[in-house]
C-alpha cells in the first residue's frame, strides 16, 4: 500500500433525507476533486440527531443496509468518483432490531466493509439504547483500494479496548463518525472540559496504538422536541497522527472538510521506536473481560 489522503466532512444536518443526502454528495464530490481517497461522513448523516428523545416515529429514519437509499446513492458515487467512502447510517435489520451502523464502499462501488456500533449510550439527550441494538459484528478492519481502515462510531471512541482490538486487525487509520456536543446548560468551562476530554482520549488511542485517528463530528445547534434542551454539536473534527499530534482540525461552528495525508512510513517508524504491541503482556490481561475487579 502507498500513502493516501483522507477527508472528514463536518456538517450541520436536519430532518430531510433528500436535503442531507444532496449536501453530503456535494461535499464528498468536492473532497474527491481535491484529491481525497477515503472520505468519511458524520454519524447518522441522513437525519437530525433524533436520539434527544424517545419516539417510535423516528424508526422511520431507518433503512435496509443493502437495498436502502444510502447504499444506492453512495455505492454509485464512490464508483463515479473513484474513491472510498465511510457512510454511517441508521440500519433496519428487521422490525424491532435496529443498529447504528456504517458501510465502507470501495472505489469501484462495492461494499468493502460493514460495522455496527458496539457501545450504546443512554444519557440526557443521548437516548440511544431506545433505538439501537448493540453491534454483533465485532471489531474489524477493511481493505480498500487505498489502504486498510478501521471504523468505530461515536461512543465507541471512549473505550480503549475498542481502539486496541480494531488496531490489532492491522488498519492504517481508525475512523470515528461522531455526533457529540454539549447541552446549552453545559456551555462554558464544563463544555470545554468535555470537548478537551473527547480530543484527548482519541489522541491517546493514536499514541497507544501507533496509528492515525480520524474523528468527524456534526456541527451546529439541534433542538427538535419541546422537552429537549437541545445539543450544540461542537464540530472540531480532527485527524491525529501516530504520536497523538493533531495534523488537521476543523472549527467549532462551521461546515467544512478536513484533509490529512496518511503517511505509512511515519507509522512504521513510530511503531519501531515505540513497540507497544511487542511488549503487551497478553498473559496478564484476563481480568479485562470482567465487569469490575475483585
Secondary structure, 3 states (H helix, E strand, C coil): CCCEEEEEEEECCCCCHHHHHHHHHHHHHHHHHCCCCEEEECCCCCCCCHHHCCCHHHHHHCECCCCCHHHHHHHHHHHHHCCEEEEEEEEEEECCEEEEEEEEECCCCCEEEEEECCCCCEECCEEHHHCCCCCCCCCCEEECCCCEEEEEEHHHHHCHHHHHHHHCCCCCEEEEECCCEECHHHCCHHHHHHHHHHHHHHHHHHHHHCCEEEEECEEEEECCCCCCCCEEEECCCEEECCCCCEEEECCCCCCEEEEEEECHHHHHHHHHHCCCCCCCCHHHCHHHHCCCCC
